[in-house]
Amino acid sequence: MQWKQVLTLSVIATCVSGCVEHSVASGQRIEAGKAFRVTGEIQRMNTMACQDNDDWYLDGYRVGKSFREHQQKMLSQRTAYCEEQTGKAVPDQFRHSWNSGYQQGLKR
């Protein structure tokens, strides 16, 4: 193989492996844009925007409204997924927004 072919193949391989975003929170692989299990019967679509404070709030709201009994599991899954995707710890501001949304969701 010529060096251009090797370079092209390595770029493609890097893209393919980087495009399959996942997290192994709670023993479950979570992939970007795909459904993941909340319970044995209930699934949610992964639309997490890890660096968007409003998305953290809205996700907390949805969990508070529809998945109350899974509060810690859902927050842990999101945190692990985002830490894996960004390579750094989730800022406290995002956790605070998630918890604020969760509290509002409980009221509905």
Helices and strands as residue ranges (DSSP letters): H 3-19, E 22-23, G 25-27, E 30-31, E 35-37, E 43-45, H 53-66, G 68-70, H 71-86, H 92-106
